[in-house]
Amino acid sequence: MLNNLLIIAPEYFTFVKDQTEAISRYFQNIQVFVRYNPFAELSAIWPFRDLDTFRLDRRVSIVDLPANVHITPTPLYYLPLDYNYKVLGKTHYRKICGYVSRNDLKGGIVHAHHTWSAGYVGARLKEEHDVPFVVTAHGYDIYSLPFKDAEWRAKIEYVLNTADHIITVSQSNLACIKKLDVSTPVTVIPNGFRSDLFYPRDTSECRRALNLPQDKKIILTVGNLEHVKGQKYLVEAIWRITRERKDVLCVIVGAGKLHASLERQIHSLGLEDYIMLACGKPHDEISLWMNACDLFVLPSLNEGNPTVMFETLGCGKPFVGTKVGGVPEVITSDDYGLLVEPADPEDLAEKILVALDCKWDREAILTYAERFTWENIAKEVMCVYDQVLRMRS
């Protein structure tokens, strides 16, 4: 068993939480520093949907927290502007220094989730304390941020080159890293799912629990209501589908700034009887919604390696998703789901109709999903840690 793991992340929810808790059995102590912006707490008083998903209670989940995992929220005040985000790295590092002692780092590893600003903090801790440093590049932080301008490119290259090892979640992300001037070794390790939470349940019982109709084909999507998630294209696809069949209900689970816009779109297309905006739900409730559906759809315009994809497969449900990020690397066969072009509601509607009529082999989906349990993903992460420690010994 290893001594200490220090994790720096912008959230402790879903993939960071699940991966951390899967590897917790290999460490005596894990300290997690979660960055949050106290300005977002205003959404608890005023209805600022843009801020709601950034509130601390939406960024941290301590449900079933292992005894050796300790969470420290790290408050950082900043405005959501590019300049403020660029200087956030130094502010974040100074804040972490106020919490971290040499004892916290002794005989341990620093693992930063996302290249900025967590990755910058990890890089500085390595330089100042000579501690092994691993960074995971997840999505926007690698497929977009370093390509915004020369300053961003230099910042992200500094983080990646300072790291002892880079983990990224898809071959698509790896291709982005290869476009940068980076010499650090990279390992592709996908996200995963909690097999104790996402597993097959009786569809009828789940529908009764959620007060969903038994006589409809239910199409589900889960994600923050923001442009990159592509929900507006799903709404348009449902409009096309209802011209051919009326037995469908699309459930959109998520919160965010596009809620009102989607409501208007649904109303303008006359889809009130066919689309349900279910708002945000606790992560431990999502498995109920997945088991209640016939089909999961992810209409995103871009992705890293979406956790909901693995969770869907873990419930034995077919997945229809856009050909972005790591999605095509996982949905490699029509036995598990179908792929569609992004921002193409006509193609999306066609594939949903095909999927609704398909006789899916649940056991084949479940067998395939087994490789993506967090228990198995944790073993791959530990191999990276072992490699880093051997190289430094």
C-alpha positions as CSV (number, residue, x, y, z in Angstrom):
1,M,0.0,0.0,0.0
2,L,1.3,3.5,-0.9
3,N,1.4,6.4,1.5
4,N,-0.2,9.6,0.2
5,L,-2.1,10.7,-2.9
6,L,-2.9,14.4,-3.3
7,I,-5.6,15.1,-5.9
8,I,-6.3,18.5,-7.3
9,A,-9.5,18.9,-9.2
10,P,-12.3,21.3,-10.2
11,E,-14.9,18.9,-8.8
12,Y,-15.4,15.8,-6.7
13,F,-18.3,14.4,-8.5
14,T,-18.9,11.6,-11.0
15,F,-15.6,10.6,-12.8
16,V,-13.1,12.2,-10.3
17,K,-15.0,10.9,-7.3
18,D,-15.5,7.4,-8.7
19,Q,-12.0,7.0,-9.9
20,T,-10.6,8.3,-6.6
21,E,-12.7,6.0,-4.5
22,A,-11.8,3.0,-6.8
23,I,-8.1,3.6,-6.1
24,S,-8.5,4.5,-2.4
25,R,-7.8,0.9,-1.4
26,Y,-4.3,1.2,-2.6
27,F,-3.4,4.3,-0.4
28,Q,-3.2,5.0,3.3
29,N,-4.4,8.6,2.8
30,I,-5.9,10.6,-0.1
31,Q,-6.3,14.3,0.2
32,V,-8.5,16.0,-2.5
33,F,-8.5,19.7,-3.1
34,V,-11.6,20.9,-5.0
35,R,-11.5,24.3,-6.6
36,Y,-14.8,26.3,-6.5
37,N,-15.9,29.9,-7.1
38,P,-17.8,31.4,-4.2
39,F,-19.6,33.8,-6.7
40,A,-21.5,30.7,-7.8
41,E,-23.2,30.5,-4.4
42,L,-25.3,33.5,-5.4
43,S,-27.4,31.1,-7.5
44,A,-28.8,29.7,-4.2
45,I,-30.4,33.1,-3.6
46,W,-31.1,34.4,-7.1
47,P,-32.0,32.3,-10.1
48,F,-28.7,32.5,-12.0
49,R,-28.8,29.3,-14.1
50,D,-25.4,30.1,-15.5
51,L,-23.9,29.7,-12.0
52,D,-26.0,26.9,-10.6
53,T,-23.9,24.0,-11.8
54,F,-20.8,25.6,-10.2
55,R,-22.1,25.8,-6.7
56,L,-20.1,23.9,-4.2
57,D,-22.9,21.5,-3.4
58,R,-23.0,20.6,-7.1
59,R,-19.3,20.2,-7.3
60,V,-18.7,17.9,-4.3
61,S,-20.4,14.7,-3.3
62,I,-19.4,13.0,0.0
63,V,-21.9,10.2,-0.4
64,D,-20.2,6.9,0.7
65,L,-16.9,8.7,1.1
66,P,-14.1,6.2,2.1
67,A,-12.6,6.9,5.6
68,N,-9.1,7.5,4.0
69,V,-10.3,10.2,1.5
70,H,-10.5,13.7,2.8
71,I,-12.0,16.6,0.8
72,T,-10.9,20.2,1.2
73,P,-12.9,22.8,-0.8
74,T,-10.6,25.5,-2.2
75,P,-12.4,28.9,-2.7
76,L,-11.2,31.0,-5.5
77,Y,-13.0,34.2,-6.5
78,Y,-12.8,35.0,-10.2
79,L,-15.0,36.3,-13.0
80,P,-15.7,33.8,-15.9
81,L,-13.6,35.8,-18.4
82,D,-10.6,34.5,-20.4
83,Y,-8.1,36.8,-18.7
84,N,-9.3,35.9,-15.2
85,Y,-9.0,32.2,-16.1
86,K,-5.5,32.6,-17.4
87,V,-4.2,34.1,-14.1
88,L,-6.2,31.6,-12.1
89,G,-3.3,29.1,-12.0
90,K,-1.1,31.3,-9.8
91,T,-3.9,32.2,-7.5
92,H,-4.9,28.5,-7.2
93,Y,-1.3,27.5,-6.4
94,R,-1.0,30.1,-3.7
95,K,-4.2,28.9,-2.1
96,I,-3.1,25.3,-2.2
97,C,0.2,26.2,-0.6
98,G,-1.7,27.5,2.4
99,Y,-3.2,24.0,3.0
100,V,-0.4,21.7,1.9
101,S,2.5,20.9,4.1
102,R,5.6,18.9,3.3
103,N,4.2,16.0,5.3
104,D,1.2,15.8,3.0
105,L,3.6,15.2,0.1
106,K,6.1,12.9,1.7
107,G,6.3,9.6,0.0
108,G,3.3,10.5,-2.2
109,I,2.0,11.4,-5.6
110,V,0.2,14.5,-6.9
111,H,-2.5,13.8,-9.5
112,A,-4.2,16.8,-11.2
113,H,-7.5,16.4,-13.0
114,H,-7.6,18.8,-15.9
115,T,-4.6,20.7,-17.3
116,W,-5.8,24.1,-16.0
117,S,-5.8,25.3,-13.3
118,A,-5.3,22.0,-11.4
119,G,-2.5,21.0,-13.7
120,Y,-0.6,24.2,-13.1
121,V,-0.8,23.6,-9.3
122,G,0.5,20.1,-9.8
123,A,3.4,21.3,-11.9
124,R,4.4,23.9,-9.4
125,L,4.2,21.4,-6.5
126,K,6.5,19.1,-8.4
127,E,9.0,21.9,-9.0
128,E,8.9,23.2,-5.4
129,H,8.8,19.8,-3.6
130,D,10.2,17.3,-6.1
131,V,7.1,15.2,-5.8
132,P,5.9,12.8,-8.6
133,F,3.2,14.5,-10.7
134,V,0.6,12.9,-13.0
135,V,-2.0,15.0,-14.9
136,T,-5.1,13.8,-16.6
137,A,-6.3,15.7,-19.7
138,H,-10.0,15.2,-19.8
139,G,-11.8,17.2,-22.6
140,Y,-12.1,20.9,-23.1
141,D,-8.8,21.4,-21.3
142,I,-6.9,19.6,-24.1
143,Y,-9.0,19.6,-27.2
144,S,-9.8,23.4,-27.0
145,L,-7.8,25.4,-24.4
146,P,-4.3,25.0,-25.8
147,F,-5.5,26.0,-29.2
148,K,-7.2,29.2,-28.3
149,D,-4.1,31.4,-28.5
150,A,-0.3,31.3,-28.1
151,E,-0.4,32.1,-24.4
152,W,-2.8,29.3,-23.6
153,R,-0.6,26.9,-25.7
154,A,2.5,27.9,-23.7
155,K,0.6,27.4,-20.4
156,I,-0.7,24.0,-21.2
157,E,2.6,22.8,-22.7
158,Y,4.4,23.9,-19.5
159,V,2.0,21.8,-17.4
160,L,2.3,18.7,-19.7
161,N,6.0,18.9,-20.0
162,T,6.5,19.3,-16.2
163,A,4.4,16.2,-15.5
164,D,6.1,12.8,-15.0
165,H,3.2,11.2,-16.9
166,I,0.1,12.2,-18.7
167,I,-3.2,10.3,-18.7
168,T,-5.8,11.2,-21.2
169,V,-9.2,9.6,-21.7
170,S,-9.4,9.0,-25.5
171,Q,-7.3,8.6,-28.6
172,S,-9.0,11.7,-29.9
173,N,-7.4,13.7,-27.0
174,L,-4.1,12.0,-27.6
175,A,-4.2,13.3,-31.2
176,C,-4.6,16.8,-29.7
177,I,-1.6,16.3,-27.4
178,K,0.5,15.2,-30.3
179,K,-0.1,18.6,-32.0
180,L,1.7,20.3,-29.0
181,D,5.4,20.4,-28.3
182,V,5.2,17.8,-25.5
183,S,7.7,15.0,-24.7
184,T,6.1,13.5,-21.6
185,P,4.9,9.9,-22.0
186,V,1.1,9.6,-22.4
187,T,-1.3,6.7,-21.5
188,V,-4.9,6.6,-22.7
189,I,-7.2,5.3,-20.0
190,P,-10.9,5.8,-20.5
191,N,-13.4,6.8,-17.9
192,G,-15.5,4.1,-16.3
193,F,-18.7,3.5,-14.4
194,R,-19.7,2.3,-10.9
195,S,-20.9,-1.3,-11.2
196,D,-22.5,-1.1,-7.8
197,L,-24.7,1.8,-8.9
198,F,-25.2,1.3,-12.7
199,Y,-26.5,-2.2,-13.3
200,P,-29.7,-3.6,-14.9
201,R,-32.9,-3.1,-13.0
202,D,-36.5,-3.8,-13.8
203,T,-37.7,-1.1,-16.3
204,S,-41.3,-1.1,-15.2
205,E,-40.4,-0.7,-11.6
206,C,-38.0,2.2,-12.4
207,R,-40.8,3.9,-14.4
208,R,-43.2,3.6,-11.6
209,A,-40.7,5.0,-9.1
210,L,-40.1,8.0,-11.4
211,N,-43.8,8.4,-12.4
212,L,-43.0,7.8,-16.1
213,P,-45.5,6.2,-18.5
214,Q,-45.3,2.4,-19.1
215,D,-46.6,2.6,-22.7
216,K,-44.1,4.9,-24.2
217,K,-40.7,4.4,-25.9
218,I,-38.5,6.5,-23.6
219,I,-35.4,8.3,-25.0
220,L,-33.1,9.7,-22.3
221,T,-30.3,12.2,-22.4
222,V,-28.3,13.4,-19.3
223,G,-26.0,16.4,-19.2
224,N,-25.6,20.1,-18.4
225,L,-27.9,22.3,-20.5
226,E,-25.3,24.1,-22.5
227,H,-24.6,24.5,-26.2
228,V,-21.8,21.9,-26.5
229,K,-24.2,19.2,-25.2
230,G,-26.4,19.6,-28.3
231,Q,-29.8,19.2,-26.7
232,K,-31.4,21.6,-29.2
233,Y,-30.5,19.1,-32.0
234,L,-32.2,16.3,-30.0
235,V,-35.3,18.4,-29.6
236,E,-35.4,19.0,-33.4
237,A,-34.8,15.3,-34.0
238,I,-37.8,14.4,-31.7
239,W,-40.0,16.7,-33.8
240,R,-39.0,14.7,-36.9
241,I,-39.6,11.4,-35.1
242,T,-43.1,12.4,-34.0
243,R,-44.1,12.8,-37.6
244,E,-43.6,9.0,-37.9
245,R,-44.6,7.7,-34.5
246,K,-46.4,9.1,-31.5
247,D,-45.4,6.6,-28.8
248,V,-42.2,8.4,-27.7
249,L,-41.2,10.4,-24.7
250,C,-37.8,12.2,-24.6
251,V,-36.6,12.9,-21.1
252,I,-33.8,15.6,-20.8
253,V,-32.1,15.4,-17.4
254,G,-29.8,18.3,-16.6
255,A,-29.6,21.9,-15.4
256,G,-28.0,24.9,-17.0
257,K,-28.3,28.2,-18.8
258,L,-30.2,26.8,-21.8
259,H,-33.2,25.6,-19.8
260,A,-35.4,28.6,-20.8
261,S,-34.2,28.4,-24.4
262,L,-35.1,24.7,-24.6
263,E,-38.5,25.3,-23.1
264,R,-39.2,27.9,-25.8
265,Q,-38.0,25.5,-28.6
266,I,-40.2,22.7,-27.2
267,H,-43.2,25.0,-27.1
268,S,-42.6,26.4,-30.6
269,L,-42.5,22.9,-32.1
270,G,-45.5,21.8,-30.2
271,L,-43.6,19.0,-28.4
272,E,-44.9,19.5,-24.8
273,D,-46.4,15.9,-24.9
274,Y,-43.2,14.4,-26.2
275,I,-40.3,16.0,-24.3
276,M,-39.9,16.3,-20.6
277,L,-37.3,18.7,-19.0
278,A,-36.6,16.8,-15.8
279,C,-34.0,19.3,-14.4
280,G,-30.8,18.2,-12.7
281,K,-30.8,15.0,-10.6
282,P,-28.4,13.5,-8.0
283,H,-25.8,11.2,-9.5
284,D,-27.1,8.2,-7.5
285,E,-30.5,8.7,-9.1
286,I,-29.3,8.7,-12.7
287,S,-29.2,4.9,-12.8
288,L,-33.0,4.8,-12.2
289,W,-33.5,7.1,-15.2
290,M,-31.2,5.0,-17.3
291,N,-33.0,1.8,-16.4
292,A,-36.3,3.4,-17.1
293,C,-35.4,4.2,-20.7
294,D,-35.4,2.2,-23.9
295,L,-32.5,4.2,-25.4
296,F,-29.9,6.7,-24.3
297,V,-28.9,9.5,-26.7
298,L,-25.9,11.8,-26.4
299,P,-26.2,14.6,-29.0
300,S,-23.0,16.5,-28.0
301,L,-21.0,18.7,-30.4
302,N,-17.8,17.7,-28.5
303,E,-16.7,15.4,-25.7
304,G,-13.7,14.0,-24.0
305,N,-14.8,10.5,-22.8
306,P,-18.4,10.9,-21.5
307,T,-19.1,8.9,-18.3
308,V,-22.8,8.6,-19.1
309,M,-21.8,6.4,-22.1
310,F,-20.2,3.8,-19.8
311,E,-23.0,4.1,-17.3
312,T,-25.6,3.5,-20.0
313,L,-23.7,0.3,-21.1
314,G,-23.4,-0.8,-17.5
315,C,-27.3,-0.7,-17.3
316,G,-27.4,-2.8,-20.4
317,K,-29.0,-0.1,-22.5
318,P,-28.1,0.8,-26.1
319,F,-26.4,4.1,-26.7
320,V,-26.8,6.5,-29.7
321,G,-24.1,9.2,-29.7
322,T,-22.4,11.7,-31.9
323,K,-19.0,10.9,-33.6
324,V,-17.0,13.2,-31.3
325,G,-14.2,12.7,-28.7
326,G,-13.9,9.2,-27.4
327,V,-17.4,8.1,-28.3
328,P,-16.4,6.3,-31.6
329,E,-13.6,4.5,-29.7
330,V,-16.1,2.9,-27.4
331,I,-19.2,2.4,-29.5
332,T,-17.2,0.2,-31.9
333,S,-20.0,-2.1,-32.9
334,D,-23.7,-1.8,-33.8
335,D,-24.2,-4.4,-31.0
336,Y,-23.8,-1.6,-28.4
337,G,-25.2,1.4,-30.1
338,L,-25.2,3.7,-33.2
339,L,-23.1,6.7,-34.2
340,V,-24.4,9.9,-35.7
341,E,-23.0,13.1,-37.2
342,P,-22.9,16.0,-34.7
343,A,-25.3,18.9,-35.2
344,D,-27.4,16.9,-37.7
345,P,-30.9,16.4,-36.4
346,E,-32.0,14.5,-39.5
347,D,-29.3,11.9,-39.0
348,L,-30.0,11.8,-35.3
349,A,-33.7,11.2,-35.9
350,E,-33.0,8.4,-38.4
351,K,-30.6,6.6,-36.0
352,I,-33.0,6.9,-33.1
353,L,-35.8,5.4,-35.2
354,V,-33.6,2.5,-36.2
355,A,-32.5,2.0,-32.6
356,L,-36.1,2.0,-31.3
357,D,-37.0,-0.8,-33.7
358,C,-33.8,-2.8,-33.0
359,K,-33.8,-6.0,-30.9
360,W,-30.8,-5.3,-28.6
361,D,-28.9,-8.0,-26.9
362,R,-28.6,-6.8,-23.3
363,E,-26.2,-9.5,-22.3
364,A,-23.8,-8.6,-25.1
365,I,-23.9,-5.0,-23.9
366,L,-23.3,-5.9,-20.3
367,T,-20.4,-8.2,-21.2
368,Y,-18.8,-5.5,-23.2
369,A,-19.3,-2.9,-20.4
370,E,-17.5,-5.0,-17.8
371,R,-14.1,-3.8,-19.1
372,F,-15.0,-0.3,-18.1
373,T,-15.9,-0.7,-14.5
374,W,-14.0,1.7,-12.2
375,E,-12.4,-1.3,-10.5
376,N,-10.7,-2.3,-13.8
377,I,-9.9,1.3,-14.7
378,A,-8.3,1.8,-11.3
379,K,-5.8,-1.0,-12.0
380,E,-4.7,0.9,-15.2
381,V,-4.2,4.1,-13.2
382,M,-2.2,2.3,-10.6
383,C,0.1,0.9,-13.3
384,V,0.8,4.5,-14.3
385,Y,1.6,5.5,-10.7
386,D,3.9,2.4,-10.3
387,Q,5.7,3.3,-13.5
388,V,6.3,6.9,-12.3
389,L,7.5,5.8,-8.9
390,R,9.9,3.2,-10.5
391,M,11.4,5.8,-12.8
392,R,12.1,8.2,-9.9
393,S,13.5,5.5,-7.6
